[in-house]
Amino acid sequence: MNERKKHILFISYDGMTDPLGQSQVIPYLEGLTRQGYRFTILSCDKPEKYTAHRTDVERMLQNLPIAWVSLPYHKNPPVLSSVYDYYMLRKKAIALHASDPFDMVHTRPGVPQLIALHLKKKLGIRYLNDIRGFWADERVDGGMWDLKNPLYKAVYTFFRKKEDECVRVADYNTCLTFRGKEEILKWKTVPQPVKVDVVPCSVDLDLFDPAHLDKEYLGRFKKETGITDQDFIISYLGSIGGWYLTTEMLLFCSLLWQRKPETKFLFISNNRHEEITEAAKRFNIPEDRIMVKFAGRKQVPALLSLSSYSLFFIKPCYSKLSSSPTKHGEIMAMGIPVIANSGVGDVKEIVERYKGGFVLDGFTEVEMQAVIDRILDPATTFDRAGIRNGAFDFYSLDKTVGTYTSVYKKILG
């Protein structure tokens, strides 16, 4: 007689129709289904994203023991809309449990944690608290919650207390970085030592593979832009604004351009293109040196492959101790050295371990010029195959699934 598969409720306030759902959540869960688990995903999806990408998600889940239940995400009015979403998600989770009981609830931070607390305390469902970031502090550091506003101050205080309660109540915890784990083990607001394992973000190493590029797309782009394989190109991948330090990155680009005028800068981003071009003008970078490109996920590796280096500066703040930038793993998977900053999760340690680029400890011109000296030194070389091997070692999906499986067994037996 076949043993009943353990049934896990995975709750995310990020939609499965968002890129994060399709690149970070579903691949993990698919891997865990091969370890004998079945899932129900409960997510909040933005209505326009749900309409555009519902069939993509359904196609990904086809033939997998993963059910998906989506509720609409509400943005306005601030705070009250999230309260409404919480009650709708909680109501749906209780109804789903009544019809097909869950053995465990696995949540990402924020609103889903509140639902998990309710399910754990009221219904006794075992609970994995997946700390994918210091959620409340991220909203303060990212400028979304202004603590001078009494409403946001109250919301922040509420969620910080709930984050501590989740750590205390959960059967087990995971976090993204070793720096984050070190910080959690210092918290005086929870019993120590906290039961916590590190599960970094993972990367699609088949998609981000320099040996398997979309050559047709790449050829068209090179023809449109006049780029050649001999060009020296600094790329940036991802969103603009918030924690991503556009001004500091463009200052670096300007200093590099002044010393190596043939350098070209390729920004692969799906938002705020005008912010990049305006910043480039402020730093007197010629217009023909800057390229800003929108790209679908499957086109990104081809564009990244043009990079001599890839640049990303992220605000080094308290909440970023727990951050594992997916872009870093994707860039490493392409064998490209990075120019990054310290104070963001384990980035500095990873770059140093795998000899994968340069890390600045600050954003002064002196520190930037020191890195530029090394970039322009003819003796500077990087082992691109070694950098890619580092991505396999640190960011592979198999390794992530293996760690989650170990944690699931600790909770469920």
N, C-alpha and C positions, 0 to 999 in steps of 0.2 A: 504493500500500500504506500503510495507516494505521500511524503510528509507535506503538510500544508505550508505554502510559502508565507514567510512573514510579510505583513502588509504595512507599508510605511506611508504616512501622510507627509508630503513635502510642501511647505507653505512658503510662498515668495510674494513680496509686495512688488517686486519687479516682474513685469509680464514675460511670459514665454515668447511673445511676439516681439520683444525687444532683443537686440543683438546679444545681450548678456544671457538671456534665457537659452538661446540656441547655441551659444559658444561655451557657456560655463555650467549651466544646470543640467540640460538634457544629456550631454555626453557623459557626465558623472553617473547619472541615474541609469543610463543604458548599460554602462559598465557594471554597475551594481546588480542589475537584473541577471547578469551572467553568473553572479555569486548566489543566486537563488532567492532574491528579494523581488517583490512586486510593489508598485507605487501608485498612489494617487497624487497628482500635482494639483494644488489649489493656488491660483495666481490671480492678481489684479492686472488687467491689460488695458492700456489706453485704447478707447474705442476705434480711433483711426488706424492704429497699428493692428488691432484685432481684425478689422475688415481687410486690411492689406495682406496680412501674413498668417492668418488662421490656417489656411490650407498647407502652408509650409511646415508649420508645427505638426499638424495632423499627419503629414507625410513622414516626418521624422519619427513619430511615435507608432506608425503603422507596424503591426506584427510584434510589438513589444508589450510586455505586461505592465504598461504604464497608462493609466487613465488620466485625462486632463480636464479639470473643471476651471473655467475662467469666469471671473466676475468683472464688471466694468470698474476701472480706476477713476476716481474723482479728484480733481485738482482744486476746485474752488467751492466754497470759501476756504481759505487756509485753516488748518487745524480741524475745523468742524467736518470737512470733507473726509479727512483721515479717520476721524471718530466714526463717521458713518460707514466707511469701508471696513473698519475693524469689526463693527457689529454684524455686517453682512457676511464677512469671512468667517467669523466665529459661529454664526448661525448655520452656515453651510457646512463647516467642519463637523459640528455636532450631528447634523442630519446625515452626513456621509458615514460617520462612525456608527450611527444607529443601524444603517443598512448593510454595512460591510466593515466590521470593527477593525481598528488600527492597532498594531502591536507597538508602534512607535511614531512619534511626530518629530520631524527634522525641519528646523527653520533657519532661515536667514534673519539678519537683524531687523530691529524696528518693530513695526506693527505685527508681523508674524510671531514675534517672541511673546507678545501679550496673549495671543491666542493659545500658544503652546503652554504658557503658564496656567491658563484656565483649564486646558485639557489634562494637564498633569495633576493639578490640585483637586479638580472636581471629579474627573473620571479615571484618574490613576494611570493614564497612558504614559509610557516611558518617553523620555525626551532627550534628543541630541540638540544642544545649543551650538549652532555653527556660526561663530563670531567672525563674519566676513569683513569686519571693520568695527572700529569704535564709533558706532552709528550716531549717537547723540553729539559726540564731539566733532564728528565729520561735518555735521550740519552747522556747527558754530564756526569751525575753521574754514569751511567753504563759503561762508557769508550768507547762508540760507536762513539761519536763526540769529538775530541780533539780540544779544543778552541785555541790551539797554531797554528793549521792549519787554514790559512786564509779562505779556502773554507768552512770548518765546522763552523767557527766563523760567516761567512756570512749567512749560512743556519740556524744556531741557532737564530741569530738576526731576520731573516725573520719570522721564525715560532713563536718566542715569540710575535712579533707584531701581527701576525695573530691570535694567541690564545687570546690576548686581544681584538682584533676586533670581534672575535666570541662571546665573553662574552657580548660585547656591542650590537651586532646586533641581537643575538638570542632572540627568544620570551621567552625562559626560559632556565635555566641551571640545570644540576644535577652533583653531584660529589659523590665519593665513601665513603668519611670519614668526620666526624665532624671536625677533625683537618684540613682537606683540605678546608672545608667550612670556618672555621675561617680565614685561610690564604687568601682565595679569597676575603673575606670581608675586608681585609686590603689593597688590591691592590690599589695603587694610580693612576694606568694607566687606570682605568675603572670607570664609574659613580657608586657611591654607594648610597644605598645598592644594591648589585647584587641580582637578583631574582634567588635563587639557593636552591635546596632541596638535601638531602643526600639519596643516594640509594646504600647501601653496596652490595658487591658481594653476590651471593646466593649459596646454597649448595644443592645437591641432597640428601635430608634426608632419602629417601627410600633406596638409594644405600649405603650410609654411615650409616648403622644401625647395631650395634653389635648383634642384635637379628636375623639378616638374613645374615649370612656369607656363602661364598662358602666353605662348610665344607670339600668337597672332595679335593679341591685345597689346603686348609690349612693343611689338613692331610698329603698330599704329601710333602709339603714344610717342615713341622716339621720332617717328616721321613728323608728327604734328609739332613737336617741341624743338626738333633739331638736336636732341641729345645723342651723344655717341658713347661708346663703351669706354672711351678714354677720359670722359668728363669727371671732374672731382665734385661729388654731390653729397651734401648734407641733407638728410631727410628728417622729417618729424611725422609721427603717426599718431592720430587720435584727436580727441576733442580739444577745443580751444577755450580758454577762460577758466574761471573757478580755481581749482588747485593747480592748473597748468600755467606756468609762468611765462606768458607770451613776451612781456617786456624783457625779461632776463634772457630768454632764448634769442630774441632779435638783437639784443646787445652783443651776445656772443657771435651771432652770425655777422654782424657789422664789423667786429674786431677781426674776425677771420677773413672776411672779404677785403678789408683794408690791406691785409698782408698777403692774400692770395686772391687777386681780383677775378680770376677765371672760375672761382667757386660758384656753383649753382645750389640753390636751396629749394627743396621739394617738400611742401607741406601736404600730407595726405590726410584730409580732414573733411568731415561732413557737416561742419557748422562754422559760423563766424568767419568766413573767408575775408570779409572786409576788415576785420580786426587785425589780421596778419598783414594785409597790404598797407593799412594805415601805419602800423608799427614799423614796417620796413621803410616807409617814407620818412618817418621821424628819425630813423637811424641812417638815412641817406644811402640805403642800399638800392642800387639801380633796379628799375622795374623789370628789366630783362633777366635779372639774376634770380627772381622769385617766381616759383611756380606753385600754385595752390590747386589741388586736384581733389574732387569728389570721387570716391571709388567704392564699388561693392566689395563685400568681404572676399570674394574669390579673385578679385583683381588686385587686392592689396599686395600679395607676395611679389607679383610681377613688378609693381612700382618700387617696392622696398629693395628689390634686387639691384636697382641702379645705385644704391647708396654706397659711398665710401665709408661714411659713419652715419649713425642715426642719433639724433639729439632729443633728450627730453629732460626738462627741469620741472619738478613738482614741488609745491610748497612744503618745506620741511617743518611740519607742525606735529603736535602731540598725536592727533588721530592717525597720521600717516605712518606711525610706528607699526600699525596693523595692516598696512596696505601692501598688496602684492600686484604690481602693475602688469597686467596681461601683456601689454605692448612689449615689455622687456623680454618676456619669454618668446614672443613672436619674432622679435628682432634677432635674438640669439639663435632661434631655429633657422634663420636665414644666414647665419654665420657672419653677421655684421657687428663690428664693434660699436659700442655706445659711448655717448658723452652725456653723463647724468650727474645728479647731485646726491649727496649723502642725506641721511635723516628721513629716508623713505623706506620703510620695511627693511628687507634684507638686501636691497639693491647693491650697496657698497660691498658687502661680503661676497655676493654672487659674482660681481664683476671682478673682484680681486681673485677669487678662487679659480675662476675659469679664464683669467687673463683676457677679459672681454671688453676692454675699452678704458675710459678714463672717468674718474669720479671727482667732482669738485666738492669741497667742504663749505664753500661760500660763493657769493656771486660778485665779488669785487673784480675790477678790471685786472688787477694783479694776478688773481687766481685764474681768471680766464686766459690771460696771456701765457701763463705757465703751461696750461694744457695745449694752447695753440702752438707753443714752441715744440712740444712733443709731437703734435700732429704733423708739423712741417719738417720735422727731423727725418731725413732720408733713411735713417737707421731704424725708424719705427715700423714694425711689421706685426701682423696678427695672424694667428693660425685659425682661419675661418672654419675649417673642419672641426677643430678643437672647441671653438665657440658653439657650434651646432651640437656637438656631443655633450656640452654642458647643459644645453636645453633638454636633451634626452634624460640627463641625470637628475635635473632639478624640477623641470616643468612637464614631465610626461604624464599623459592621462592615465597610463597603466599604474604609475607610482601613486597617483592621487587616489585611484579606485582601490588600490591595495591598502592604503592607510585608512580610507573610509570603511573598508570591509573589516579591518582589525577593530575599529571603534564600534561598528555595528555589533560585532561578536561580543565585545565587552559589555554592551548594553543588553543584547537579546540572547546571548548564549550561543 
